Amino acid sequence: MGIDNNLFDKFTEEVCTQIKCTEVHQDIKEELACHLEDIKGEYIAQGSSFQEAEKLAISHMGDSEKIGFDLNKVYKKAPEYKTLIICSLFVAFGLFTQFSIFKNSPKVMSYSNYITTIVCTLLGSLIGITAYLFDYRKLENYSWHIYFITNFVFFLIVSFPYKINLILGINLVGKNFDIALATIILNSIALNGILPRLTNLKYSIIKKLSLIALCIYLILISDQYFCAALFSIFSIILLVNSKINIRYILATIGASISVICFAMFSTQYRYYRLIDLLNFRNNTSGANYLNEIIQKIILDSNLFGNGISTEILSNTPVINEGLIYTYIIYTFGWVVALTLLILILFLLTNLFRTSKSIKNQYGRNLFTLISFILAVEFLLSVALNLNLIPFVSAFMPFFSYSPFSTVVNLALIGIICSIYGRKNLSKSLVVPKLQLNN
């Protein structure tokens, strides 16, 4: 047997030298060894000796170099180029758009803000490249760690904001939307790894819904009701991916709507604020005046753009943040704006279609989840800028001035490329001892 193993090991090593994706080497060695043993067994059954059967098995498999060359094509690690190219174009055009604002209205987009945008773009790109090189399957082992750390830190920030500011030396007050958005994304990634592993356990439904309920509760106490609604949507996707019964999903939808509505109607101010939002086309007072501004800018826009208007830059709030697409429509015209919209729709369609080719269950679910996150970010921002919905805090990925959003979205693209580059790796890397056993 020692001789057998030495020859088989040599053969599998020769095959793996042709395969650049080292993460799949062990799986291929095990699979090839299994095939070799089966073939050897057949030759032994036909009357061959062990040594002869071993040589015949290797001969039957064929040339190790050719096998390795063919397998390298299958497991070749490459990013999702369509996504990468489109997102690179978005980043470049976003920087150009922000530069045009900085150049013509320094009060709206200061020099330091523009430098911050560039730095965060570089930082996000670096994190994205690191995420691509990192084997995303290892992330599943740390799902519980991510979940508990995320919610613990978020609870501290929400409960003791001024003390946290004092300790860190930065101002977190007024940044709750960014913090809540970070919590949504991290919790979604964590639950993507946790929920499927609870499926066959006792009281799995209660455990799954309790984990989701805790996240929603923490977001609600930060007064980020819109973020709570977003997380509820992502939670439904997570529950579907974890193969939960449809009646529990419907119950979760009903419970989420009830809790969010109760929280919003619990005070008179929130009630009237919600009525104003729902009646945003007829009520242009208060926060809804932004919808009137958007409508006026859109009506003044044309096919090929009006050029840069310092008046609009100076008089339009958050023009370089939430209303960046409105600025693009007015400045560069409907042709450019619709071209960007077509690219966005193509990007999202391609992502959802590509997710079906991911063989690893965790990777496919994570890929789909990130695709939904990007879809919500893009489509919400477009709807807002086309005056189809009342104004809410929403940033268009890669275009709006939002250092945090820029870093996060580039990191998400890196994870997507990491998953796609390993789309043929079906083996899970979950360590059994990290799973719940009761």
N, C-alpha and C positions, 0 to 999 in steps of 0.2 A: 504493500500500500504506500510505503514511503516513496518508492520509485515512481508509482503512479502519480502521487501528489506533486512530486518534483517536475515531472514532464508536463502535467496539466497546468501547474503554476507558471511554468516557463511560457507555455502557449498563451495563457490568459494575460500574462504580463506583456508579451509581444503585441497582443491585440490592443491593450490599453495604452501602449506607447503612441499609438496613432490617434487616440481620442483626447482632445484638448480639454474637454470638460471633466476635470478631476473628480467632481462631485458624484459622477455616475460610475466611476471605476469599480467600486466595491460591488455594486449591483450587477454590473456586467460580468465581473469575475465569478460571482455566485451563479449567475444564469448559465454562463459558458461551462462552468464546472459540472453543473447539473446535466446539461446536454451531453457532455463528454462521458459522464458516468452512465447515462442511459444507453448511449451508443456502445460503450465498452461492454455493458451487460449483454447487449444483443449479440455481439461477436463472441463473447464467452459462451453464450447459450448455443452458438453454432459450432463450438468445439475449439475455439482459439484459446491460447494460453493467456495469462494475465498481461504479460509483457507485449505479446503480439496484438492483443485486443486493444491495448492502450495506444499503440502506434497506429493501428487501423482507425481508431476513433479520431485521433488527431488528423490523420490523412482525410478521413471522411468530412471533417469540418471545413477543410480547405485551407487556403493561404491566410495566415494570421494577419499579414499586412493589409490584404484586401478587405478582410472582415473588419479590421479596425478602421480602415478608410471609409467604408460604407457606414459603420456605426457613428463615426465622427460627423457625417452629414446629418444623421438623425438627431444627435445630441449636441450639435454645434450651438454654442451659446451666443445669441445675438439679440439686441434690443428690438422692441417693436418700432421699426423704422418710420412707419406712417405716423404714429403718435409722436415720436421724437421730432420728426421734421416739422409737423404742424405746430407743436408746442414751441419749438425753436423760433418759428416765424412769429408766433404770438408774443414771445418774450422780446424779440427784436423790435416788433412794431410797438409793443407796449413801452419800451424804453424810449423809442423815437417820439411817441405821443407825449409821454411825460416830459421829455426834453423840450418839446414845442411849448408846453405850458410853462416850464421853468424859464425858458428864454424870453417869453412875452409877458409873463406875469409872475415875477419873483415872489410877490406877496402870497400867491396861491401855492406855488411850488418853489420853495426856497432852495438855495444851493445845497444846504446840508440835507434837506429832504431827498434831493435827487441823488446825492452821493450815497445816502442810506439805501435808496432803491437799488443802485448798482451793487453795493456791498451785499445786500440781502439776496440779490439775484445770483451773485457769485457764490455766496454761502449756500443758498438753496441748490445750486447746480452741483456744488461739491458734495452736499448731503445726498443728492439724487444719484450721483456717480457711485458713492459709497454704498447706497442702498442697492444699486444694480449689481455691484460686485459681491454683496452679502447674500448668502443663501437664505431667502425669505422663509424657507421651511423651518429654520431654527427659531423663528419668531414665535411659532406656535407654542413652543415650550415655555415661553415667558408671558403667556396671555394673562394668567392670574396675577403675575407681578405688575403688569401694565395696568390692569383693572384697579387693583387696590391702591397703587401709588398715585394714579391719576385722580381718583376720587378723594383720596386723603388730602392731596395737595390742593385740589379744588375746594374742598370743604374748609381748609385753613384760610385760603385766599378770600372766600366769600364771608367767612365768620370773623376774621381779624384782618381786614384789608389795611387799616392804618398801621398796625403793628408790622405787617409784612412789608409795607412801604418803607418803614423806618429801618428794618433789618436789612433789606436788599438795597436800600438807597435809590429805589426807582418808584415811580408813581403808577400803581396798578388801578387806582380808583378811576373810573370812567373807561376802563379797558375791559369791562366784563364780557362784552360781546366776543372779543378775540379770545379771551380765556375760556368762555363757554364753547366757542367753536373748536378750540384745541381739545377740550374735554370730549366733545361729541366724536371727533375723529379718532382719538386714542381709545375711547371706550368702545367704539364700533369695531376697531381693529382687534381689541382684546376679546370682546364678546364673540367675534367671528371664530376665534380659536376655542372659546370656552363652551358655547352653547351646544355644538354638535357632540362634544364629549360627555354631555350630561344626558343625552337622549335615552340611553338604556338604563339609567339609574332610577332608583326609587324616588318618587315625588319629583321627577325631572321637570314637569310643567311648572310646579310651584317654584322650584329653584331658578329656572330660566326667567320667569316673570318677575321674581323678586330682585334678581340682578339688574334687570332693565328698569324696574320701578325705582330702585335706589338712585340710578343715574338721572332719571327724569326728576325725581324729588330735589336733588342737589341743584339741577339747572333751574328749577322753578324758584327755589329760595334765593337765587341770584337775580330774580326778576327778568330772566331772559326767556319769555314765553315763546317767542318765535323759534329760538334755538331748541326749546323743549318739543315744539311741533316737528322740527326737522329731525330730531333724534328719534321721535316716535315713528317717523317714516322709515328711517334706517333700521329701527328695531324690527319692524314688520318684515323687512328684507332679510334680516338676520334669522328671524323665526322661520321664515319660509325655507331658508337654506339649511336650517337644522331639522327639517322634516317634521315640524310640529303640525298637529291636527288643525284643519282650517277653522273649526269653531273656536279654538283658543286664539287664533289670529284675529278673528272678528271681535272676540271679547276684548282683546288687547286694544284694538282700534277704538272700540266704544269707551273703554276705561280711560284711554289717553285723552280722547276728546272731552270726556266728562271732567277729568281732573284739570285740564288746561282751562276749560271754560269756567269752572268753579273758581279757579285762581284769578282769572281775569275779571269775573263779575263780583268778586269778594269786596271790592271797594268801588265807590261811585266814580272816582276819577278814571279807573281802568275801564269801567263800563262805557262812559262817554267817549273815551279815547278809542275804544273798539268801534263804536258807532260811527265816529268820525272817519276811521280808516275804511270801513265798509262803504261809506258814502263819500268817498274821496273825490269823485267827479263833480258832485254838487256842492261840496263843502271845501272851500279853498282857504279856510282860516287855519291858524295854528300850524301844525306840522304838515298839513296837506297843501300848503302853499307851494311846496316843491313840485307837486303834480301839475300845478298850473304853469310853473316855470318850464317844466319838461315839455308840456303841450305847446307852449309858445315857441320854444326852440325847434321842436320837430316841424311845426307848421312853416317856420322860416327856412327850413333846410331844402336843398335841391339835390339833383342827381350827382353833380360833380363837386359839391362843397362850396362854402362861402369863404373859405380861408379862415385864418385865425382872427378872432374878435376879442380884443382886450376888454371890451365892455362885458361880454358874456362871461369871460374868465373872472372878472372882478366881481360881478354881481350874482353869480350862480354858486350857491353853497355846494360843497363836496364835489365840485366839477371834476376834480382829478381822482376822486375815490368812487363813490357810488354811482355818479352820473357820467362816468368816463365814456360809456357807449353813446350817450346823448351828445357829448362833445365830439366824438368821432363822426357821428351822423352829420352834425352841423358843419364841422371844419373840413372834413374830407369827402363828404357827400354820401348819398344813399348807395352808390355803386360800391364804394369801399366797405361801407357798413354791411351791406347784404353779402358781399364776398366773404367777409369775416364770419357772418352768420352761417353761410353755407359750409365753411371750413369747420365751424364749431359742430354743426349737425353731422358732418362727415366723420369728425373725430369721435363723437359719442357713439354713432352707429357702428363705426369700426371697432371701438372698444367692446361693446356688447356682443358683437359678432365674434370677435377674437376670443372672448372669455370661454366659448364653447370648446376651444381646442386645448384648454389646460387640463391635463390628466390628473393632477393632484387635487383632491377635493377641497382641501384647505386653500390652496392657491386659487382655484376657480372661484370659490366663494369670496375670497379677499379681492380678487381682480374685479368681480362683479360689484362688490361693495364700493370700491374706490371709483369705479365707473359711475355709480349712482351719485356719489358725493360730488364728483366733477359735473355731472349732468345737472344736479340741483343748483350748484353754484353758477354755472353758465346760464341756464334757462331762467333762473330767478332774476339774475342781473339784466338779461335781455328784456324780460317782461316788465321789469321796473322801469327801464330806460325807454321803453316804447309806451309807457303810461298805461299799461294793461292792468297793473295792480297798484295798491297804495304804497307809499314809500316805506321801505324797511331797510335796515342795515344789511347791505349785500355788496360784495365786491366781485368784480369780474376777474376771474383768474388770469394772471399774467399781464393784465392791462391796467387795473386800478392801482392807485398808490396805497399799498397795504403791506408793509415789510413782513409782518407775520404771515399773511396769506400767501405772499410770494414764496417764502421759505417752505411752508407746509405743502403747497401745491407742487412745487418742484420735487420735494421729497416723495410725494405720492406718485409722480411720474416715474421716479427712480424705482419705486417698489413695483409698479406696473411692468417696467422693463425687466426687472429681476424675475418676476413671475413668468413673463413671456419667454425670456431667455432659457428658462428651465421648464418649459411647458411639457416636455416629454418625460420629466422625472415624476413618477407617480408615487414613489415611496415616501411615507411620512417619517419625520424625524422626532416624533413625540416620544419623550422619555416616560415610560409607564408610571414611575413613582410620583410624577407630577399630576397624575390624574386623580380625581376624587373617587374614592372607593365605597362611599356610602351615600 
